[in-house]
């Protein structure tokens, strides 16, 4: 099972996606990941096991404040 959050717009997508992933955490997902477009237009992927806060730590300080990105969370059963 997984939950997917996507955003295209004028605001910082990474903040919106992290909020969406936090809202899905109650479902018991055991990992999360994001595909983020950096300032150069490159797609960067970040993945982490555990809580969404672990993913937040991975992207902290990275060039991810762009208006189009995708995130997902996964439960392994």
LUMVO-73433 format. One record per atom (N, C-alpha, C): residue in one letter; atom name; x, y, z. Coordinates in nm, 2 decimals, padded with zeros to 4 digits. Example, Ala and Ser with C-alpha at 12.3 -4.5 7.8 and 13.67 -1.06 7.14 Angstrom:
{residu=A; atome=N; c1=01.32; c2=-00.57; c3=00.78}
{residu=A; atome=CA; c1=01.23; c2=-00.45; c3=00.78}
{residu=A; atome=C; c1=01.32; c2=-00.33; c3=00.78}
{residu=S; atome=N; c1=01.28; c2=-00.22; c3=00.71}
{residu=S; atome=CA; c1=01.37; c2=-00.11; c3=00.71}
{residu=S; atome=C; c1=01.29; c2=00.00; c3=00.79}
END
This chain:
{residu=X; atome=N; c1=00.09; c2=-00.12; c3=00.00}
{residu=X; atome=CA; c1=00.00; c2=00.00; c3=00.00}
{residu=X; atome=C; c1=00.09; c2=00.12; c3=00.00}
{residu=X; atome=N; c1=00.05; c2=00.23; c3=-00.06}
{residu=X; atome=CA; c1=00.12; c2=00.35; c3=-00.06}
{residu=X; atome=C; c1=00.03; c2=00.47; c3=-00.07}
{residu=X; atome=N; c1=00.08; c2=00.59; c3=-00.04}
{residu=X; atome=CA; c1=00.01; c2=00.71; c3=-00.05}
{residu=X; atome=C; c1=00.10; c2=00.81; c3=-00.13}
{residu=X; atome=N; c1=00.04; c2=00.88; c3=-00.23}
{residu=X; atome=CA; c1=00.11; c2=00.96; c3=-00.32}
{residu=X; atome=C; c1=00.06; c2=01.11; c3=-00.30}
{residu=X; atome=N; c1=00.15; c2=01.20; c3=-00.30}
{residu=X; atome=CA; c1=00.12; c2=01.34; c3=-00.29}
{residu=X; atome=C; c1=00.19; c2=01.41; c3=-00.40}
{residu=X; atome=N; c1=00.12; c2=01.50; c3=-00.48}
{residu=X; atome=CA; c1=00.19; c2=01.57; c3=-00.58}
{residu=X; atome=C; c1=00.15; c2=01.72; c3=-00.58}
{residu=X; atome=N; c1=00.23; c2=01.81; c3=-00.64}
{residu=X; atome=CA; c1=00.19; c2=01.95; c3=-00.64}
{residu=X; atome=C; c1=00.26; c2=02.01; c3=-00.76}
{residu=X; atome=N; c1=00.18; c2=02.10; c3=-00.82}
{residu=X; atome=CA; c1=00.24; c2=02.19; c3=-00.93}
{residu=X; atome=C; c1=00.17; c2=02.32; c3=-00.90}
{residu=X; atome=N; c1=00.25; c2=02.43; c3=-00.88}
{residu=X; atome=CA; c1=00.19; c2=02.56; c3=-00.86}
{residu=X; atome=C; c1=00.30; c2=02.66; c3=-00.83}
{residu=X; atome=N; c1=00.27; c2=02.77; c3=-00.77}
{residu=X; atome=CA; c1=00.37; c2=02.88; c3=-00.75}
{residu=X; atome=C; c1=00.44; c2=02.87; c3=-00.62}
{residu=X; atome=N; c1=00.39; c2=02.79; c3=-00.52}
{residu=X; atome=CA; c1=00.45; c2=02.78; c3=-00.39}
{residu=X; atome=C; c1=00.56; c2=02.68; c3=-00.38}
{residu=X; atome=N; c1=00.63; c2=02.68; c3=-00.27}
{residu=X; atome=CA; c1=00.74; c2=02.58; c3=-00.25}
{residu=X; atome=C; c1=00.68; c2=02.44; c3=-00.24}
{residu=X; atome=N; c1=00.70; c2=02.36; c3=-00.34}
{residu=X; atome=CA; c1=00.64; c2=02.23; c3=-00.34}
{residu=X; atome=C; c1=00.69; c2=02.13; c3=-00.23}
{residu=X; atome=N; c1=00.82; c2=02.14; c3=-00.19}
{residu=X; atome=CA; c1=00.87; c2=02.05; c3=-00.09}
{residu=X; atome=C; c1=00.80; c2=02.06; c3=00.04}
{residu=X; atome=N; c1=00.77; c2=02.18; c3=00.08}
{residu=X; atome=CA; c1=00.69; c2=02.21; c3=00.21}
{residu=X; atome=C; c1=00.55; c2=02.15; c3=00.20}
{residu=X; atome=N; c1=00.49; c2=02.17; c3=00.09}
{residu=X; atome=CA; c1=00.35; c2=02.11; c3=00.07}
{residu=X; atome=C; c1=00.35; c2=01.96; c3=00.07}
{residu=X; atome=N; c1=00.45; c2=01.90; c3=00.00}
{residu=X; atome=CA; c1=00.46; c2=01.76; c3=00.00}
{residu=X; atome=C; c1=00.49; c2=01.70; c3=00.13}
{residu=X; atome=N; c1=00.58; c2=01.76; c3=00.21}
{residu=X; atome=CA; c1=00.61; c2=01.71; c3=00.34}
{residu=X; atome=C; c1=00.49; c2=01.72; c3=00.43}
{residu=X; atome=N; c1=00.41; c2=01.82; c3=00.42}
{residu=X; atome=CA; c1=00.29; c2=01.83; c3=00.50}
{residu=X; atome=C; c1=00.19; c2=01.72; c3=00.46}
{residu=X; atome=N; c1=00.18; c2=01.69; c3=00.33}
{residu=X; atome=CA; c1=00.10; c2=01.58; c3=00.29}
{residu=X; atome=C; c1=00.14; c2=01.45; c3=00.34}
{residu=X; atome=N; c1=00.27; c2=01.42; c3=00.34}
{residu=X; atome=CA; c1=00.33; c2=01.30; c3=00.39}
{residu=X; atome=C; c1=00.30; c2=01.28; c3=00.54}
{residu=X; atome=N; c1=00.32; c2=01.40; c3=00.61}
{residu=X; atome=CA; c1=00.29; c2=01.39; c3=00.75}
{residu=X; atome=C; c1=00.14; c2=01.35; c3=00.78}
{residu=X; atome=N; c1=00.05; c2=01.40; c3=00.69}
{residu=X; atome=CA; c1=-00.09; c2=01.37; c3=00.71}
{residu=X; atome=C; c1=-00.12; c2=01.22; c3=00.68}
{residu=X; atome=N; c1=-00.04; c2=01.16; c3=00.60}
{residu=X; atome=CA; c1=-00.05; c2=01.02; c3=00.57}
{residu=X; atome=C; c1=00.01; c2=00.93; c3=00.67}
{residu=X; atome=N; c1=00.09; c2=00.98; c3=00.76}
{residu=X; atome=CA; c1=00.17; c2=00.90; c3=00.85}
{residu=X; atome=C; c1=00.08; c2=00.81; c3=00.94}
{residu=X; atome=N; c1=-00.04; c2=00.85; c3=00.97}
{residu=X; atome=CA; c1=-00.12; c2=00.77; c3=01.06}
{residu=X; atome=C; c1=-00.15; c2=00.64; c3=01.00}
{residu=X; atome=N; c1=-00.13; c2=00.62; c3=00.87}
{residu=X; atome=CA; c1=-00.16; c2=00.49; c3=00.81}
{residu=X; atome=C; c1=-00.05; c2=00.39; c3=00.84}
{residu=X; atome=N; c1=00.06; c2=00.43; c3=00.90}
{residu=X; atome=CA; c1=00.16; c2=00.33; c3=00.94}
{residu=X; atome=C; c1=00.26; c2=00.30; c3=00.83}
{residu=X; atome=N; c1=00.29; c2=00.40; c3=00.74}
{residu=X; atome=CA; c1=00.39; c2=00.37; c3=00.64}
{residu=X; atome=C; c1=00.53; c2=00.36; c3=00.71}
{residu=X; atome=N; c1=00.62; c2=00.28; c3=00.65}
{residu=X; atome=CA; c1=00.75; c2=00.26; c3=00.71}
{residu=X; atome=C; c1=00.86; c2=00.32; c3=00.63}
{residu=X; atome=N; c1=00.83; c2=00.39; c3=00.52}
{residu=X; atome=CA; c1=00.93; c2=00.46; c3=00.45}
{residu=X; atome=C; c1=00.86; c2=00.57; c3=00.36}
{residu=X; atome=N; c1=00.95; c2=00.67; c3=00.32}
{residu=X; atome=CA; c1=00.89; c2=00.78; c3=00.24}
{residu=X; atome=C; c1=01.00; c2=00.82; c3=00.14}
{residu=X; atome=N; c1=00.96; c2=00.88; c3=00.03}
{residu=X; atome=CA; c1=01.06; c2=00.93; c3=-00.07}
{residu=X; atome=C; c1=01.00; c2=01.05; c3=-00.14}
{residu=X; atome=N; c1=01.09; c2=01.13; c3=-00.20}
{residu=X; atome=CA; c1=01.05; c2=01.25; c3=-00.28}
{residu=X; atome=C; c1=01.13; c2=01.25; c3=-00.40}
{residu=X; atome=N; c1=01.07; c2=01.29; c3=-00.51}
{residu=X; atome=CA; c1=01.15; c2=01.33; c3=-00.64}
{residu=X; atome=C; c1=01.13; c2=01.48; c3=-00.65}
{residu=X; atome=N; c1=01.24; c2=01.55; c3=-00.63}
{residu=X; atome=CA; c1=01.25; c2=01.69; c3=-00.63}
{residu=X; atome=C; c1=01.33; c2=01.75; c3=-00.75}
{residu=X; atome=N; c1=01.28; c2=01.85; c3=-00.81}
{residu=X; atome=CA; c1=01.35; c2=01.92; c3=-00.91}
{residu=X; atome=C; c1=01.43; c2=02.04; c3=-00.85}
{residu=X; atome=N; c1=01.56; c2=02.03; c3=-00.87}
{residu=X; atome=CA; c1=01.64; c2=02.14; c3=-00.81}
{residu=X; atome=C; c1=01.65; c2=02.26; c3=-00.91}
{residu=X; atome=N; c1=01.72; c2=02.36; c3=-00.87}
{residu=X; atome=CA; c1=01.73; c2=02.49; c3=-00.94}
{residu=X; atome=C; c1=01.79; c2=02.47; c3=-01.08}
{residu=X; atome=N; c1=01.86; c2=02.37; c3=-01.10}
{residu=X; atome=CA; c1=01.92; c2=02.34; c3=-01.24}
{residu=X; atome=C; c1=01.83; c2=02.26; c3=-01.33}
{residu=X; atome=N; c1=01.71; c2=02.22; c3=-01.27}
{residu=X; atome=CA; c1=01.62; c2=02.14; c3=-01.35}
{residu=X; atome=C; c1=01.64; c2=01.99; c3=-01.34}
{residu=X; atome=N; c1=01.74; c2=01.95; c3=-01.26}
{residu=X; atome=CA; c1=01.77; c2=01.81; c3=-01.24}
{residu=X; atome=C; c1=01.67; c2=01.75; c3=-01.14}
{residu=X; atome=N; c1=01.63; c2=01.62; c3=-01.17}
{residu=X; atome=CA; c1=01.54; c2=01.55; c3=-01.08}
{residu=X; atome=C; c1=01.63; c2=01.48; c3=-00.98}
{residu=X; atome=N; c1=01.61; c2=01.51; c3=-00.85}
{residu=X; atome=CA; c1=01.68; c2=01.44; c3=-00.74}
{residu=X; atome=C; c1=01.59; c2=01.36; c3=-00.66}
{residu=X; atome=N; c1=01.63; c2=01.24; c3=-00.63}
{residu=X; atome=CA; c1=01.54; c2=01.15; c3=-00.54}
{residu=X; atome=C; c1=01.60; c2=01.13; c3=-00.41}
{residu=X; atome=N; c1=01.51; c2=01.14; c3=-00.31}
{residu=X; atome=CA; c1=01.55; c2=01.12; c3=-00.17}
{residu=X; atome=C; c1=01.46; c2=01.02; c3=-00.11}
{residu=X; atome=N; c1=01.52; c2=00.92; c3=-00.03}
{residu=X; atome=CA; c1=01.44; c2=00.82; c3=00.03}
{residu=X; atome=C; c1=01.48; c2=00.80; c3=00.17}
{residu=X; atome=N; c1=01.39; c2=00.75; c3=00.26}
{residu=X; atome=CA; c1=01.43; c2=00.72; c3=00.39}
{residu=X; atome=C; c1=01.33; c2=00.62; c3=00.45}
{residu=X; atome=N; c1=01.39; c2=00.54; c3=00.54}
{residu=X; atome=CA; c1=01.30; c2=00.44; c3=00.62}
{residu=X; atome=C; c1=01.26; c2=00.51; c3=00.75}
{residu=X; atome=N; c1=01.14; c2=00.47; c3=00.80}
{residu=X; atome=CA; c1=01.10; c2=00.53; c3=00.92}
{residu=X; atome=C; c1=01.00; c2=00.65; c3=00.90}
{residu=X; atome=N; c1=01.00; c2=00.74; c3=00.99}
{residu=X; atome=CA; c1=00.91; c2=00.85; c3=00.99}
{residu=X; atome=C; c1=00.94; c2=00.95; c3=00.88}
{residu=X; atome=N; c1=00.85; c2=01.03; c3=00.85}
{residu=X; atome=CA; c1=00.87; c2=01.14; c3=00.75}
{residu=X; atome=C; c1=00.98; c2=01.24; c3=00.80}
{residu=X; atome=N; c1=00.99; c2=01.25; c3=00.93}
{residu=X; atome=CA; c1=01.09; c2=01.35; c3=00.98}
{residu=X; atome=C; c1=01.23; c2=01.30; c3=00.94}
{residu=X; atome=N; c1=01.25; c2=01.17; c3=00.92}
{residu=X; atome=CA; c1=01.38; c2=01.13; c3=00.87}
{residu=X; atome=C; c1=01.41; c2=01.18; c3=00.72}
{residu=X; atome=N; c1=01.30; c2=01.18; c3=00.64}
{residu=X; atome=CA; c1=01.31; c2=01.23; c3=00.51}
{residu=X; atome=C; c1=01.34; c2=01.38; c3=00.51}
{residu=X; atome=N; c1=01.27; c2=01.45; c3=00.60}
{residu=X; atome=CA; c1=01.29; c2=01.60; c3=00.62}
{residu=X; atome=C; c1=01.44; c2=01.63; c3=00.65}
{residu=X; atome=N; c1=01.50; c2=01.55; c3=00.73}
{residu=X; atome=CA; c1=01.64; c2=01.57; c3=00.76}
{residu=X; atome=C; c1=01.73; c2=01.55; c3=00.64}
{residu=X; atome=N; c1=01.70; c2=01.46; c3=00.56}
{residu=X; atome=CA; c1=01.77; c2=01.43; c3=00.44}
{residu=X; atome=C; c1=01.77; c2=01.55; c3=00.34}
{residu=X; atome=N; c1=01.66; c2=01.61; c3=00.33}
{residu=X; atome=CA; c1=01.65; c2=01.72; c3=00.23}
{residu=X; atome=C; c1=01.68; c2=01.86; c3=00.28}
{residu=X; atome=N; c1=01.70; c2=01.87; c3=00.41}
{residu=X; atome=CA; c1=01.73; c2=01.99; c3=00.48}
{residu=X; atome=C; c1=01.86; c2=02.05; c3=00.42}
{residu=X; atome=N; c1=01.85; c2=02.18; c3=00.38}
{residu=X; atome=CA; c1=01.96; c2=02.25; c3=00.32}
{residu=X; atome=C; c1=01.99; c2=02.22; c3=00.17}
{residu=X; atome=N; c1=01.91; c2=02.14; c3=00.11}
{residu=X; atome=CA; c1=01.92; c2=02.11; c3=-00.03}
{residu=X; atome=C; c1=01.85; c2=02.21; c3=-00.12}
{residu=X; atome=N; c1=01.88; c2=02.22; c3=-00.24}
{residu=X; atome=CA; c1=01.82; c2=02.31; c3=-00.34}
{residu=X; atome=C; c1=01.69; c2=02.25; c3=-00.39}
{residu=X; atome=N; c1=01.58; c2=02.25; c3=-00.31}
{residu=X; atome=CA; c1=01.46; c2=02.18; c3=-00.34}
{residu=X; atome=C; c1=01.34; c2=02.27; c3=-00.34}
{residu=X; atome=N; c1=01.36; c2=02.40; c3=-00.33}
{residu=X; atome=CA; c1=01.25; c2=02.49; c3=-00.32}
{residu=X; atome=C; c1=01.19; c2=02.53; c3=-00.46}
{residu=X; atome=N; c1=01.14; c2=02.44; c3=-00.53}
{residu=X; atome=CA; c1=01.08; c2=02.45; c3=-00.66}
{residu=X; atome=C; c1=00.93; c2=02.43; c3=-00.67}
{residu=X; atome=N; c1=00.86; c2=02.47; c3=-00.77}
{residu=X; atome=CA; c1=00.72; c2=02.46; c3=-00.77}
{residu=X; atome=C; c1=00.66; c2=02.33; c3=-00.82}
{residu=X; atome=N; c1=00.74; c2=02.23; c3=-00.86}
{residu=X; atome=CA; c1=00.69; c2=02.10; c3=-00.91}
{residu=X; atome=C; c1=00.77; c2=01.99; c3=-00.85}
{residu=X; atome=N; c1=00.70; c2=01.90; c3=-00.78}
{residu=X; atome=CA; c1=00.77; c2=01.78; c3=-00.71}
{residu=X; atome=C; c1=00.67; c2=01.68; c3=-00.69}
{residu=X; atome=N; c1=00.72; c2=01.56; c3=-00.65}
{residu=X; atome=CA; c1=00.63; c2=01.44; c3=-00.62}
{residu=X; atome=C; c1=00.68; c2=01.37; c3=-00.50}
{residu=X; atome=N; c1=00.59; c2=01.32; c3=-00.42}
{residu=X; atome=CA; c1=00.63; c2=01.24; c3=-00.30}
{residu=X; atome=C; c1=00.55; c2=01.12; c3=-00.28}
{residu=X; atome=N; c1=00.60; c2=01.02; c3=-00.21}
{residu=X; atome=CA; c1=00.52; c2=00.90; c3=-00.18}
{residu=X; atome=C; c1=00.57; c2=00.83; c3=-00.06}
{residu=X; atome=N; c1=00.47; c2=00.76; c3=00.01}
{residu=X; atome=CA; c1=00.51; c2=00.68; c3=00.13}
{residu=X; atome=C; c1=00.46; c2=00.54; c3=00.10}
{residu=X; atome=N; c1=00.53; c2=00.45; c3=00.16}
{residu=X; atome=CA; c1=00.51; c2=00.30; c3=00.13}
{residu=X; atome=C; c1=00.51; c2=00.22; c3=00.26}
{residu=X; atome=N; c1=00.42; c2=00.13; c3=00.27}
{residu=X; atome=CA; c1=00.41; c2=00.03; c3=00.37}
{residu=X; atome=C; c1=00.45; c2=-00.11; c3=00.31}
{residu=X; atome=N; c1=00.54; c2=-00.18; c3=00.38}
{residu=X; atome=CA; c1=00.58; c2=-00.31; c3=00.33}
{residu=X; atome=C; c1=00.50; c2=-00.41; c3=00.42}
{residu=X; atome=N; c1=00.43; c2=-00.49; c3=00.36}
{residu=X; atome=CA; c1=00.35; c2=-00.59; c3=00.43}
{residu=X; atome=C; c1=00.40; c2=-00.73; c3=00.41}
END
